[in-house]
Amino acid sequence: MVDLYSDTQTRPTAGMREAMAKAVVGDEQSGDDPTTNALCERTAALLGMEAAVFMPSGTMCNLVAILTQTRAGDEIVVDASSHIYNTEGASAAAIGGVSTKPLTTENGVFTAEQAEAAIRPPARTAPRSALVSVENTTAFSGGSVWPLEAVRAVRDVAKRHGLIAHMDGARLLNAVAATGISAADYVDGFDTAWIDLSKGLGCPVGAVLCGTKDFIVEAWRWKYRLGGAMRQSGVLAAAGLYALDHHVDQLKVDNDNALALDHGLRAIEGVEIAAPTQSNILRFSVEALGVPEADFAKACLERGVRFRATGAHEIRATTHLDVDRAGVERAIAAAREVAASLG
Ligand SMILES: *Cc1c(COP(=O)(O)O)cnc(C)c1O
């Protein structure tokens, strides 16, 4: 099976499992797990930030960043296709009493002007604009890589208005692989940023949230309250360290494979690529075939290729370390067959 459903479908490699088995561990909740501490230091250094905290998920990174840096009645500015807005169970509202202002964009990349227009002037009657989140790369809008100038312009607008600048960097290292711009350059001047270990990096679980030392002290309170404090988490952190040593170069291969998939799919009659492929995620439409995208995806699955019908007349494909170039070729062949038989 060629599983292009998501880069969350990666399985820990033999080397990663070995690193996990050998991990030196302690009690994370008391700050005594050396492997987790090493992962936090390593990630903070990678992002050029003072400190970090290990989290069970990226979802908790976003939530803790929001809860720590806002208060009930605040409003946060995000892209309308963002993970925060669509797939975190409205946690900012449900747990923090924080509302969300979504910006409409083509590809998940909004402009500084849009951010500025969304920031409310202080008023007794209005929510208090408190935080702007940049998702780099974008997930649901198809792996767009934010241009560095756009990141910085949004950051500068946020800072000028006294807002927190947060980066959802679930796939920040895919952006790094695509552009050669360092993670530290991308998040320079941001208050908080995080990377996911369980996407393209191939770990079974985990994400690392970074910020100032003072921020991390407060973030720990929320991590604990939300039930995110762990014990011998070094077993998990060892997977993260292994991934940073061995799987970062793979992200470039993943991005290249997505581009090869893009080129192959483009050549198929009735298949239309929705947006230029910039990293490891691509979106395409089969509307021209006149069949529901779920039917197209199902027929591909019967041929051993798993795409993700997103329900928005589109199909998403995500490359990762468990899909090699031969897998990409098989996916293209399956799509070609299905297009011919359904079209
Ligand atoms: C996957 C993802 C998250 C959430 O991360 P989990 O580790 O799955 O909780 C947040 N933001 C983006 C952009 C993502 O792709």
The ligand as a MOL file (V3000), in Angstrom:
LIG
                    3D

  0  0  0     0  0            999 V3000
M  V30 BEGIN CTAB
M  V30 COUNTS 15 15 0 0 0
M  V30 BEGIN ATOM
M  V30 1 C -0.8340 18.1040 12.6050 0
M  V30 2 C -0.9140 19.5600 12.8080 0
M  V30 3 C -1.1850 20.0940 14.0710 0
M  V30 4 C -1.4680 19.2230 15.2670 0
M  V30 5 O -0.4170 18.3650 15.5770 0
M  V30 6 P -0.7100 16.9570 16.3020 0
M  V30 7 O 0.6520 16.5160 16.7040 0
M  V30 8 O -1.3550 16.0850 15.2800 0
M  V30 9 O -1.6060 17.2430 17.4410 0
M  V30 10 C -1.2200 21.4560 14.2060 0
M  V30 11 N -0.9830 22.2660 13.1570 0
M  V30 12 C -0.7190 21.7890 11.9390 0
M  V30 13 C -0.4340 22.7500 10.8390 0
M  V30 14 C -0.7000 20.4230 11.7170 0
M  V30 15 O -0.4510 19.9670 10.4970 0
M  V30 END ATOM
M  V30 BEGIN BOND
M  V30 1 1 1 2
M  V30 2 1 2 3
M  V30 3 2 2 14
M  V30 4 1 3 4
M  V30 5 2 3 10
M  V30 6 1 4 5
M  V30 7 1 5 6
M  V30 8 2 6 7
M  V30 9 1 6 8
M  V30 10 1 6 9
M  V30 11 1 10 11
M  V30 12 2 11 12
M  V30 13 1 12 13
M  V30 14 1 12 14
M  V30 15 1 14 15
M  V30 END BOND
M  V30 END CTAB
M  END
